[in-house]
Amino acid sequence: MNNRYLPLIACTLAMLVAMLVPRPAQAIDRNFAASAQIDYMLAPTVKGADAMAHNAGFDGFTTELSVKMAVDLTDHLSANVKFCYGCHGLEADMAYMDYRVVDELNFRLGKFSPSFGAFNLRHDPANHRLSDKPLPYDMGRALGFRAFNLGVLPSPFPDNGAEVNGTHWFGDDNQLDYAAYVVSGFKGDATAQDIDFTQNRELYYVDNNGRPTYGGRLALTHKFSSSADSTIGASGMRGTYDPNNTLFYTIVGADASLRVKRTNVRMEYLARRTDISVADPTQFVYALPNKNSDFMVKHGAYIELEQPLNGVVDLIVRADGLMRVGDVVKGSPIDRISSVGRATLGTAFLVQRDLRIKASTEYYHFSDLGPTGQHNDVSFHLGAVGTF
């Protein structure tokens, strides 16, 4: 095992042991939850020159693991620690404290995923029925992910910082959730053309520029009845990602969902405006004005229907897409305006309680990716997910 993980493992084990040690003065509530997914992805149409151009997603076998321990230390103070393991290796997804004054006022301190969008609330593999994430939140399972540099906001996105959040009920039918936070933010080099998401998962989990990213979320839920409700939400964050604090990024999002009995319809839209360095204008395809930076915009959206057919089989239909608008460096397989659309048909089979089999087919349409230009690709997923 890489030595860079040893401090993380030692620290987390120490926290777990501290949580598990009984305290005679008072009772402590503990909650342990975990999920694991093994998935096999086959992309039979990606081959030859196209494969080199857009780099097929992480095909073959991949494993995702999530392990969480939550402890209520007092009526107001709780602690959470969470491991995740995936394509990025071993990661501490959570290590934070919550101090809840009342339902409307909670302080969160430590490492956590800032409140943004609706999908982040269910990003663990056991909490969604398909094997991979929607394109706006993709972390490497999608075809062409390297050319587009992942999604708009790869999920999860744990970061160090502080958040204030809370929930208020208006009567019995309307619930308002809010969150506001400051975190270290995403990172990139001084001459970057986009955020470098790998830098958020390197050895030093510290800010690269000493300036926090700030953001927040508002969501309103209305209960139509005990078996039907809907939620609408809006999110945003802004900060700098380069060491010199000159390259800004701004991310906005809107989401809506509807639940009627066991039927769920969900949709989200995300957009990220990111400054790019033009310190060396000769590396770009298109002429640039004489200034220090330009910008690109990446849009992403998805809509999905989750419909149980009976007590064993769920049907999932999803349509999602990405579009990138902005200058590109020479040799890039994408153009100034490039997009990818995807349609997914999937099923989830309940083998027994806490064990499901997932299967899906994905159809991709690329606007211009690769030497063959506009073309289509197909991929297949087969996996199993369990909770314990």
Secondary structure, DSSP 8 states (H G I E B T S, - for coil): --GGGHHHHHHHHHHHHHHHS--TTS--EEEEEEEEEEEEEE-TT--HHHHHHH---S-EEEEEEEEEEEEE-SSSEEEEEEEEEETTEEEEEEEEEEEEEETTEEEEEEEE----SSGGGG-SGGGSSSSS--GGG-SS-STTHHHHTS-SS-S---EEEEEEEEEEEETTTEEEEEEEEEE------TT-SS--GGGGGSS--S-SSS--EEEEEEEEEEEEETTEEEEEEEEEEEEE-STTS--EEEEEEEEEEEEETTEEEEEEEEEEEEEEE-SSGGGBSS---SSSEEEEEEEEEEEEEEEESSSSEEEEEEEEEEEEES--BTT-SS-SEEEEEEEEEEEEEEEETTEEEEEEEEEEEESS-STT-SEEEEEEEEEEEEE-
